[in-house]
């Protein structure tokens, strides 16, 4: 198993839900985590809690992943603080009105900007240094909506199909470079994004954000010759 102690990870969408769970789990493994999201107040509060635990260090960097310059500054600050970036977790996401018939063009644009462009901006910013070192790990958080489309999820699903396509293509581009790529597609998770509450249809229990964090750690801790490309996590 790979030892994560002392490595550095950027986690976008780290102010709530799956993102904060991933950041917390990585910190318990001794990873220095760079927390990225738009809310500085939330990020600082989370960073304070993680730093008090005295495991991996935490740095809060307010970031709009839909802004390329913001993402580049995020990576620069991570390198200035910790020397390098070993892991990028693209977790920031928007799940808004997804039906084309609804005509919510501005909401479509927000989802495309965050869910697709944000992922690409992050990859673009960390990849040159990872290639130079011949090591690194990019983890993209997609969704089961990237496999299945409902009548209300057309545009959202399109963005998550795109994340899966980016992950699949990037893995092939980076074969034999030492840089690994993992796509994780969660089912319904109990987060503010899903409307909260522990159950949904027919009383089924939603996944916990910690379940996705565990999947991230599983992918990261495989031997360096193992590339876990796709993980799908669904409720029973």
C-alpha positions, 0 to 999 in steps of 0.5 A, spaced: 500 500 500 502 507 498 503 511 504 500 518 503 504 521 509 507 528 507 504 528 500 500 534 498 493 534 495 488 540 492 481 538 493 476 543 490 469 543 492 472 543 499 467 547 503 461 542 504 459 535 502 463 530 499 469 535 498 470 536 505 469 529 507 475 527 502 479 533 505 478 530 512 480 523 510 486 525 507 488 529 512 487 523 517 492 520 513 497 525 513 496 528 507 497 536 507 490 538 504 489 545 500 482 546 500 479 550 495 472 553 494 468 560 493 467 561 501 473 563 504 469 563 511 467 556 511 474 554 508 478 557 514 473 554 519 475 547 516 482 548 515 482 550 523 479 544 525 484 540 521 490 543 523 488 543 530 488 535 529 495 535 528 495 530 522 496 533 515 496 541 514 491 544 511 491 551 507 484 554 505 485 558 498 478 561 496 477 559 489 472 559 483 474 553 479 470 556 473 475 562 473 482 559 470 486 565 473 483 563 480 485 555 479 492 557 476 493 561 483 491 556 487 496 551 484 501 556 485 499 557 492 499 550 494 506 549 491 509 555 495 506 552 501 508 545 500 513 544 495 509 540 490 502 537 488 501 530 488 494 529 488 488 533 485 481 532 487 476 535 482 470 535 486 467 542 485 460 541 482 453 544 480 447 540 480 442 545 477 436 545 473 438 540 468 432 539 463 433 542 456 425 544 456 426 548 462 430 553 458 434 555 464 440 557 460 444 561 465 444 554 470 446 550 464 452 555 463 454 555 471 454 547 470 458 547 464 463 552 467 464 548 474 463 541 472 467 541 465 471 547 465 473 547 472 475 540 471 480 541 465 482 548 468 485 544 474 488 538 470 491 544 466 494 547 472 497 541 475 499 536 469 506 539 467 509 539 474 506 532 475 509 530 468 516 532 470 516 528 476 513 522 472 508 521 478 502 524 481 494 522 481 488 526 478 481 524 481 475 526 478 468 526 482 463 525 476 456 521 478 452 516 476 448 521 472 454 520 467 451 513 466 444 514 466 440 520 464 433 522 467 428 527 464 430 532 469 437 531 468 439 532 461 444 538 462 447 535 468 448 528 466 451 531 460 457 535 464 458 528 468 458 524 461 464 529 459 467 528 466 467 521 465 470 522 458 475 527 460 478 521 465 478 516 460 481 520 455 486 523 460 488 516 462 490 514 455 494 520 454 498 519 460 499 511 460 506 510 462 508 517 464 507 515 472 501 520 472 495 516 474 487 518 473 481 515 477 474 517 475 469 516 481 462 516 480 457 516 486 450 515 486 445 519 491 449 522 497 447 525 503 449 532 502 446 539 501 447 538 494 442 532 494 437 536 498 439 533 505 436 527 509 438 520 510 433 517 505 430 518 499 425 513 494 422 507 498 426 509 504 433 507 501 439 510 505 443 515 501 451 514 501 455 518 506 460 523 504 465 519 507 464 513 503 466 517 497 472 519 501 474 512 502 474 510 495 479 516 494 483 513 499 483 506 496 485 509 489 490 513 492 493 507 496 494 502 491 501 500 489 504 505 484 504 500 478 496 500 479 492 505 476 484 504 478 481 508 473 473 507 474 470 507 481 462 507 481 459 507 488 451 506 489 447 505 495 444 498 496 
